[in-house]
Amino acid sequence: GTKWKQDGCMDMVRILFGPQEERKPLAPVSGVDTQKLNTMRYFRHSQLSQENKYINGLQKVLLDVSKSKNDFLEQFFTIHRPSRKMCPKAYYLPEHYADSLLRVHHYLGSWEQYSARQDDRRHRDAFDKKANVANSFGPNKDIVSWLRKFVAKVGVQKAQYLLEGAGEFKINEATMHQSIGTPKCALVFFGVPRSFATSVFPSIKEFILDVNPACDIFVHSYNVSTVIGSRMGEQSSGALDINDLDVFESYPTSYYKLRLDTEDEFQRRRNLTYFRQFFPKPSAWEYPVSMDNMIRQWHSIEGGWKLLEKYEKKTASRYDRVGFFRLDVKYTHPIPINTEETAVIPAMMYPQEIPRGINDRLFYGAREAAALWASDRFNTVEDYLSWQKQRENQEKVHSKGLHSEEFLRYLLLDKWALNITIRNICFQRVRTTGKVLTKDCDIFMDARNGEVSGSMLAGALTVTPATQVLR
């Protein structure tokens, strides 16, 4: 009442009802078959909680646009919370269901109903995951009175006419025969979100999320308001809005998890002074900021991986394919991760005939390879420096110290001997000012053996062409 009159925005909690049926079904009402109506058939549901918010679905709102300001569209946040000023922050607590004036019941339905719609996200694993949570509580029969009231309002004949065909659907044969063993995939985003809402996320949605709609999402970043460094067009202390990451919440995925570390938490975990002694020479880096930021990136990558591992343990499941993507680059073409390669990296920064370094800005591949790429960096530093000292006069060692790309080459090729596919994947770094480094994709291998190559800035490719396999 009062808040609606004042603010003009009312939230509506959402809760998911699962496919478990009651032992004794409800009897027909005035000739209407209740078993064709999900609201009269399914009464078990999930609990409203922070943990289940992506199972239940994010809150929706009723918005009185007459109370909005002139700059409302410019300040638009997400469809679930169009305005931070007008709309209340979502609270996912059991008591919020009781307090909410309006509630939204979502029904998972049977597997046949769920799979009838043509949607790549509606696979068996996603259904089973949601059903497992959505059958946990109940029964809740708050809604069943609607049918008798509806019949009383419109009359028996009109009610039967209007509800004719309800609950009927055409089975999607392709989905019905879908294997339960469909590869499970995860997308892990890391780093800090520069110019995220305006430049980065639209490209993430179009070229990563929409291309891999069945993948779960994990995000690790830092609870900071500025970034430090002045290399490559960045301001010496550029501002950023970490709240921009909330836009991930509006994307319809089966699971999403975000973790933000503070600078204090990071520095308690990582001794920056120790790593600074390995500042690479020769190098175009900025001392000590470039080294510190590399360690922050490594920490964020590992933090994202730990979120993934924790969820695997909790659900007794295991991902088959994993992709890692930065939060401060603009992607330019689709990047599907459910491919056959063991490990894929982008062909950027170095001519790839005899690469002295491996690009560290993106990875996707088999889970086992992803684990090495993401979680074995800090453990390998001393081994790498010892290996480097023994070979400092060889071609393999270009700079002394801890240079990220050269270190990654050692980690993946020399230490673990992974089969690595280098692909012409183009993405461009973005600065806090909004500046996009459009020359980031200029170095690609020349055409060989009939393969497509060269700069990909001119257009988008559905599948990026492989340029070389390293063994």
C-alpha positions in Angstrom: 0.0 0.0 0.0 2.1 2.9 1.3 5.4 2.0 -0.5 3.4 1.4 -3.8 1.9 4.9 -3.5 5.3 6.4 -2.6 7.7 4.6 -4.9 5.5 3.2 -7.6 7.4 -0.2 -7.7 6.2 -3.4 -6.1 8.2 -6.6 -6.0 6.6 -10.1 -6.5 8.4 -13.1 -5.2 8.7 -16.2 -7.4 8.7 -19.8 -6.3 9.1 -23.0 -8.4 6.8 -25.9 -8.1 8.2 -29.3 -9.0 6.8 -32.4 -10.9 6.1 -34.6 -7.9 2.4 -35.5 -7.8 0.2 -36.2 -4.8 -1.0 -39.8 -4.1 -4.6 -38.7 -4.3 -5.3 -36.3 -7.2 -8.0 -33.6 -6.9 -11.4 -34.5 -8.3 -12.8 -32.8 -11.4 -14.5 -29.5 -10.9 -17.7 -29.0 -12.9 -16.5 -31.3 -15.6 -13.0 -29.7 -15.8 -10.2 -32.3 -15.6 -7.9 -30.9 -12.8 -5.1 -33.2 -13.9 -4.6 -31.1 -17.1 -4.0 -28.0 -15.0 -0.6 -27.7 -13.3 -2.0 -25.4 -10.6 -4.3 -28.3 -9.6 -1.8 -31.1 -10.0 1.5 -30.0 -8.5 1.9 -28.8 -4.9 5.5 -29.5 -3.9 7.8 -26.6 -4.2 11.3 -25.2 -3.4 12.1 -23.0 -0.5 12.4 -19.3 -1.0 16.1 -18.6 -0.2 19.2 -16.8 -1.4 20.7 -20.2 -2.4 17.7 -21.1 -4.5 17.1 -17.7 -6.2 18.2 -18.9 -9.6 16.0 -22.0 -9.3 12.9 -20.1 -8.3 13.7 -17.2 -10.6 14.5 -13.6 -9.7 11.8 -11.4 -8.4 9.6 -9.5 -10.9 7.9 -6.1 -10.3 4.9 -4.0 -11.0 6.1 -0.6 -12.0 4.0 2.7 -12.1 5.9 4.5 -14.9 4.0 7.7 -14.2 6.1 8.0 -11.0 9.4 7.5 -13.0 11.8 10.4 -13.7 12.7 11.7 -17.1 16.0 9.8 -17.1 14.3 6.4 -16.2 15.3 4.7 -19.5 18.9 5.9 -19.2 19.1 4.5 -15.6 17.4 1.2 -16.6 19.1 -1.6 -14.6 17.5 -5.0 -15.3 14.1 -6.3 -16.3 13.8 -7.8 -12.8 14.6 -4.5 -11.1 14.2 -1.7 -13.7 15.2 1.1 -11.3 17.5 0.8 -8.3 16.0 4.0 -6.9 12.3 3.1 -7.3 12.3 -0.7 -6.9 13.1 -2.5 -3.7 16.2 -4.8 -3.5 15.3 -8.5 -3.7 15.1 -10.5 -0.5 15.0 -14.2 -0.8 13.8 -15.4 2.5 11.0 -17.8 3.4 9.1 -15.1 5.3 9.2 -12.8 2.3 6.8 -15.2 0.6 4.2 -14.6 3.4 4.8 -10.8 3.3 4.5 -10.4 -0.5 1.2 -8.9 -1.6 1.6 -10.6 -5.0 3.3 -14.0 -5.6 4.3 -15.7 -8.8 4.1 -19.5 -8.9 6.2 -21.1 -11.6 5.5 -24.7 -12.6 8.2 -27.0 -13.9 5.6 -29.5 -15.0 6.3 -33.0 -16.3 9.4 -33.8 -18.3 7.1 -34.1 -21.4 5.8 -30.6 -20.8 9.2 -29.1 -20.0 10.8 -30.6 -23.1 8.0 -29.8 -25.5 9.3 -26.3 -26.1 12.2 -25.8 -28.6 14.9 -24.4 -26.3 18.5 -25.6 -26.0 18.4 -24.7 -22.3 15.6 -27.2 -21.6 17.8 -30.4 -21.4 17.3 -33.3 -19.1 20.1 -32.4 -16.7 18.6 -28.9 -16.2 15.2 -30.5 -15.6 16.5 -33.0 -13.0 18.5 -30.3 -11.2 15.4 -28.1 -10.9 13.1 -30.9 -10.0 15.4 -32.1 -7.2 15.1 -28.7 -5.5 11.5 -27.9 -6.4 10.1 -31.1 -4.8 11.5 -30.4 -1.4 8.7 -28.6 0.5 4.9 -28.7 0.6 2.2 -29.4 -0.2 1.1 -25.9 -0.8 -2.5 -25.7 -2.1 -3.1 -21.9 -1.6 -4.0 -21.5 -5.3 -6.5 -24.3 -5.8 -9.6 -22.2 -5.0 -9.2 -20.3 -8.2 -10.9 -22.9 -10.3 -14.2 -23.1 -8.3 -14.3 -19.3 -8.2 -13.6 -19.1 -12.0 -16.5 -21.5 -12.7 -18.8 -19.6 -10.4 -17.8 -16.3 -12.1 -18.2 -17.3 -15.8 -20.5 -20.3 -15.6 -20.0 -24.0 -16.2 -20.4 -24.0 -20.0 -18.1 -21.0 -20.6 -15.5 -22.4 -18.1 -15.4 -25.7 -20.0 -15.1 -23.9 -23.3 -12.3 -21.5 -22.2 -10.3 -24.4 -20.6 -10.7 -26.8 -23.5 -7.2 -28.0 -24.6 -5.5 -26.7 -21.4 -2.5 -28.9 -20.5 -2.3 -30.4 -24.0 1.0 -30.2 -25.9 2.9 -31.6 -28.8 5.8 -33.8 -27.7 9.2 -32.6 -28.9 10.6 -36.0 -30.1 14.1 -34.7 -30.5 14.3 -33.5 -26.9 12.5 -36.6 -25.5 15.2 -38.8 -26.8 17.9 -36.5 -25.5 20.6 -38.4 -23.6 20.9 -37.8 -19.9 24.6 -37.8 -20.5 24.6 -34.5 -22.4 27.9 -32.7 -21.6 27.6 -30.4 -18.6 29.3 -27.1 -19.1 30.3 -24.1 -17.0 31.2 -20.5 -17.9 33.6 -18.8 -15.5 34.1 -15.1 -15.6 37.0 -13.4 -13.8 38.8 -10.1 -13.3 37.3 -6.6 -12.9 34.3 -5.3 -14.9 35.5 -2.2 -16.9 32.8 -0.4 -18.7 30.8 -3.5 -18.1 27.1 -2.6 -18.6 27.6 -0.5 -21.7 30.4 -2.3 -23.6 31.2 -5.7 -22.2 28.1 -7.5 -21.0 26.1 -7.0 -24.3 28.9 -8.8 -26.1 29.1 -11.5 -23.4 25.4 -12.1 -23.7 25.4 -12.3 -27.5 28.6 -14.2 -28.1 29.0 -16.4 -25.0 25.9 -16.8 -22.9 23.4 -17.1 -25.8 25.8 -19.4 -27.6 26.2 -21.7 -24.6 22.7 -21.5 -23.0 22.9 -24.7 -21.1 26.0 -23.8 -19.1 26.0 -22.7 -15.5 27.7 -19.4 -14.7 30.3 -18.6 -12.1 31.8 -15.1 -11.5 34.7 -14.0 -9.4 35.7 -10.4 -9.1 36.8 -7.8 -6.5 34.7 -5.4 -4.4 36.6 -2.3 -5.5 35.6 1.0 -7.0 38.9 1.8 -8.9 41.6 0.1 -10.9 45.2 1.0 -10.8 47.5 1.3 -13.7 48.1 3.5 -16.8 49.2 1.0 -19.5 47.4 0.7 -22.9 45.0 3.6 -22.6 43.9 3.1 -19.0 43.6 6.0 -16.6 46.0 6.0 -13.7 43.1 5.4 -11.4 40.0 4.5 -13.4 36.6 4.2 -11.7 34.3 1.2 -12.1 30.9 0.1 -10.7 31.0 -3.4 -9.3 27.2 -3.4 -9.1 27.2 -3.7 -12.9 27.8 -7.4 -12.4 24.2 -7.7 -11.1 23.1 -7.8 -14.7 24.1 -11.5 -14.7 21.1 -12.1 -12.4 18.7 -11.3 -15.2 20.1 -14.1 -17.5 18.0 -17.3 -17.4 20.5 -19.9 -16.3 20.0 -23.0 -14.2 22.7 -21.9 -11.7 24.7 -18.7 -11.1 27.2 -17.8 -8.4 29.1 -14.6 -7.7 32.0 -14.0 -5.3 33.6 -10.7 -4.6 36.9 -10.5 -2.7 38.0 -7.3 -1.0 41.5 -5.9 -1.5 42.3 -6.8 2.1 41.2 -10.4 1.6 43.3 -10.6 -1.6 46.4 -9.2 0.0 46.1 -11.5 3.1 46.0 -14.4 0.7 48.8 -13.3 -1.7 52.2 -11.8 -0.8 52.7 -9.2 -3.5 56.2 -8.3 -2.3 57.3 -11.9 -2.9 56.1 -11.9 -6.5 57.5 -8.4 -7.3 61.0 -9.8 -7.0 60.2 -11.8 -10.2 59.2 -8.7 -12.3 60.0 -9.7 -15.9 63.0 -8.2 -17.8 62.9 -7.1 -20.5 59.3 -6.0 -20.4 56.9 -3.2 -21.3 55.2 -3.7 -17.9 54.6 -0.9 -15.4 56.4 -1.7 -12.0 55.0 -2.8 -9.7 51.4 -2.4 -10.9 51.6 -4.9 -13.8 52.9 -7.7 -11.6 50.3 -7.0 -8.9 47.5 -7.0 -11.4 48.7 -10.3 -12.9 48.6 -11.9 -9.4 45.1 -10.4 -9.0 44.1 -12.0 -12.3 45.5 -15.4 -11.3 43.8 -15.1 -7.9 40.5 -14.3 -9.6 40.8 -17.2 -12.0 41.5 -19.6 -9.2 38.6 -18.1 -7.2 36.2 -18.8 -10.0 37.5 -22.3 -10.3 36.9 -22.9 -6.5 33.3 -21.7 -6.9 32.8 -24.3 -9.6 34.5 -27.1 -7.6 32.4 -26.2 -4.5 29.2 -26.5 -6.5 30.3 -29.8 -8.0 30.9 -31.2 -4.5 27.6 -29.9 -3.2 25.6 -31.4 -6.1 27.7 -34.5 -6.5 28.1 -33.7 -10.2 30.9 -32.9 -12.5 31.3 -30.6 -15.5 32.6 -31.9 -18.8 33.5 -28.6 -20.5 34.6 -25.3 -18.9 35.3 -21.9 -20.3 37.1 -19.0 -18.7 36.4 -15.4 -19.9 37.6 -11.9 -18.8 35.1 -9.3 -17.5 36.9 -6.4 -19.2 36.9 -7.3 -22.9 34.5 -6.9 -25.8 33.8 -10.2 -27.6 33.2 -10.0 -31.3 31.9 -13.4 -32.5 30.3 -16.6 -31.1 32.5 -18.8 -28.9 30.9 -22.2 -28.4 32.7 -24.3 -25.8 31.1 -27.7 -26.3 33.6 -28.8 -28.9 36.0 -31.7 -29.0 39.3 -30.0 -28.3 41.2 -30.6 -25.1 42.3 -27.0 -24.6 41.7 -23.9 -26.7 43.4 -20.6 -26.5 43.2 -17.5 -28.7 45.8 -16.7 -31.3 46.7 -13.2 -30.0 49.8 -11.4 -29.0 52.3 -13.7 -30.6 52.9 -15.0 -34.1 52.3 -18.7 -33.6 55.0 -20.4 -35.7 57.1 -21.0 -32.7 55.2 -19.3 -29.9 57.3 -18.2 -26.9 54.1 -17.4 -25.0 50.5 -18.5 -24.8 47.7 -15.9 -24.5 46.3 -15.9 -20.9 43.1 -14.0 -21.5 40.7 -16.8 -22.4 40.5 -20.6 -22.2 37.9 -23.3 -22.9 38.2 -27.1 -23.1 37.9 -30.3 -21.1 37.4 -30.0 -17.4 40.7 -31.7 -16.7 42.6 -29.2 -18.8 40.6 -26.3 -17.3 41.7 -27.4 -13.8 45.4 -27.2 -14.8 44.9 -23.8 -16.5 43.0 -22.3 -13.6 44.3 -23.8 -10.4 48.0 -24.9 -10.9 49.6 -21.4 -11.4 50.7 -20.5 -7.9 51.9 -24.0 -7.2 54.1 -23.9 -10.3 55.9 -20.6 -9.8 59.1 -22.0 -8.2 59.3 -24.9 -10.6 59.0 -22.5 -13.5 61.7 -20.1 -12.2 64.1 -23.0 -11.7 63.3 -24.4 -15.2 63.8 -20.9 -16.6 67.2 -20.5 -15.0 68.4 -23.7 -16.5 67.4 -22.6 -20.0 67.9 -18.9 -19.8 70.1 -18.9 -23.0 67.7 -20.9 -25.1 65.0 -19.7 -27.4 62.2 -20.9 -25.1 63.2 -18.2 -22.6 62.6 -14.7 -23.9 62.4 -12.7 -20.6 63.7 -13.5 -17.2 61.2 -13.4 -14.3 57.5 -14.2 -14.1 55.8 -13.2 -17.4 52.3 -14.4 -17.6 52.2 -15.6 -21.2 55.6 -17.3 -21.1 54.8 -18.9 -17.8 51.5 -20.3 -19.2 53.4 -21.8 -22.1 55.6 -23.7 -19.6 52.6 -24.7 -17.5 50.5 -26.2 -20.3 53.2 -27.4 -22.7 56.3 -28.2 -20.8 54.9 -29.3 -17.5 51.7 -30.9 -18.6 52.2 -31.6 -22.3 48.6 -30.7 -23.2 47.3 -30.7 -26.8 46.5 -27.1 -27.3 44.4 -25.7 -30.2 45.1 -22.1 -31.1 42.1 -20.4 -32.6 41.5 -17.0 -34.2 39.3 -15.8 -31.4 39.0 -12.0 -31.4 38.1 -9.9 -28.3 39.2 -6.4 -27.5 40.2 -5.0 -24.1 38.1 -2.3 -22.7 39.2 0.5 -20.4 37.2 2.3 -17.6 36.9 5.3 -19.9 35.0 3.1 -22.4 37.9 3.1 -24.8 38.1 -0.2 -26.8 41.6 -1.4 -27.9 40.6 -2.3 -31.4 44.1 -3.4 -32.4 44.1 -6.4 -30.0 43.3 -8.8 -32.8 45.8 -7.6 -35.4 48.3 -10.5 -34.9 46.9 -13.6 -36.4 48.7 -16.4 -38.3 48.7 -16.1 -42.2 46.5 -18.5 -44.1 47.9 -22.1 -44.3 46.5 -25.3 -45.6 43.3 -23.7 -46.7 42.4 -22.5 -43.2 40.7 -19.1 -42.7 43.0 -16.7 -40.9 43.9 -13.0 -40.6 42.2 -10.3 -38.6 38.7 -11.1 -37.6 37.7 -7.5 -36.9 36.0 -7.3 -40.3 33.3 -9.9 -39.4 31.9 -12.5 -37.1 32.4 -16.2 -37.7 30.0 -18.9 -36.4 32.9 -21.2 -35.6 36.4 -19.8 -35.2 39.0 -21.5 -37.4 41.8 -23.4 -35.7 45.2 -22.1 -36.7 47.5 -24.6 -35.1 47.7 -27.5 -32.6 50.6 -27.4 -30.2 51.9 -30.6 -28.6 
